[in-house]
Amino acid sequence: MQKNLTEGPITGNLLRFAFPMMIGNLLQQFYNIADTWVVGRFLGSHALAAVGSSYTLMVFLTSVLLGLCMGSGAAFSIQYGRRDMDRLKNSICLSFLFIAAVTAVLYAIVLPGLNMIITLLRVPEEVAPLMRNYLRIIFLGLGATFLYNYFACLLRAIGNSVVPLIFLGVSALLNVALDLLFVLKFSWGVEGTAIATVLAQCVSSFGLALYVVFRVPSLRPAKRHLRWNAGIVREIASLSFLTSMQQSIMNFGVLLIQGLVNSFGAVIMAAFAAAVKINSFAHMPAQDFGNAFSTFVAQNYGAGQHDRIEKGCKSAFLTALLFCAAISTFVCIFAPQLIGLFIQPEETDVLAAGVQYLRIEGSCYFGIGLLALLYGYYRAIRRPGISVVLTIISLGTRVLLAYLLSPIPAIGVVGIWVAVPIGWLLADITGMLYRKKARGT
């Protein structure tokens, strides 16, 4: 199932490699949406607001781990492109131990600080107890999140995007089944959706870890690979730390926006929760295509095939723009029906706010699609610092405009919505100009 992206047709190989990643994360979003659907339809808008705010917080925390895994994956891809298997196995050992330690630190921080986190997010009193009960359980899944993303990035680095999809598919189906069982049959409320999510995460993470250990001997380190290597540590740290910083800044900005949304009350919180899930589902394939593109660039960068990278850039940019245009059209046309999946029919205020947000952001998906390619490109050529700069521009603009515009009575919550595509556009322009300048020097 491994795919060598340094040879053969560029567009075809890239799409075949990216497709399982897209399907995999669509499945992941599917069971996130299943949580939202079950909660919104059967537990009410307050429960939906609690789970939606919790989701934003968990995305921020897991972005730290995801960034570290993605950065390590870029290093793995470069080493695999060079066919330096000893260095690759040494890197696997060192990065695994490091990210496991970071996971332990996150546990030590978030579990005791739960009440303070809820206070900082300005969660309304009627929502806070539900959110607290949900988070106490969902935080337990951080270790499973680390394991799945680490081994998924490792397999994708050597061109295998199919196996992570299989384990994620099993997990998604299990999560939906457990959601329905725990909420509808056992009446466990928001705690039931949290338990379902954690159990499903454990199945996919431990299953994938066991698969890599026992079924992919080419990646299995020997005792001699478990040693300190300062050069490898510097390489992994540079890519992982900056990629993690980029992911964390991006999702910290979203967390700040969540706090602002919360200040508008439970109606806007519920609308935002539903619309964010749909947005995540809609532009996730473009982001996955960016991650696949990063593996393509990294393998060819390691192999020294810079002309092939340039050809791949042109193909990837065109493909992403066409795809995003199609998704934008669909989301804008069917926004009421999409939001209606999660909202009870009588909650018309929630529905109207969700549709408004979805159409504003949904019309500009090309912005996040291009930005995902730029993130992947700069990470793969060992310039993850540029991705951090682009993230600061994108999220800084979004947060600044949201906080400046939303207090104006004539604009209100619309100021939060329009800030998103403006931030994407400014970051896209900056990334493309920098790439043009770098190529010209």
Secondary structure, DSSP 8 states (H G I E B T S, - for coil): ----TTSS-HHHHHHHHHHHHHHHHHHHHHHHHHHHHHHHHHT-HHHHHHHHHHHHHHHHHHHHHHHHHHHHHHHHHHHHHHT-HHHHHHHHHHHHHHHHHHHHHHHHHHTTTHHHHHHHTT--TTTHHHHHHHHHHHGGGHHHHHHHHHHHHHHHHTT--HHHHHHHHHHHHHHHHHHHIIIIIS--HHHHHHHHHHHHHHHHHHHHHHHHHHH-GGG---GGGSS--HHHHHHHHHHHHHHHHHHHHHHHHHHHHHHHHHTT-HHHHHHHHHHHHHHHHHHHHHHHHHHHHHHHHHHHHHTT-HHHHHHHHHHHHHHHHHHHHHHHHHHHHTHHHHHHTTS-TT-HHHHHHHHHHHHHHHTTHHHHHHHHHHHHHHHHTT-HHHHHHHHHHHHHHHHHHHHHHTTSTTTTTHHHHHHHHHHHHHHHHHHHHHHHHHHH-
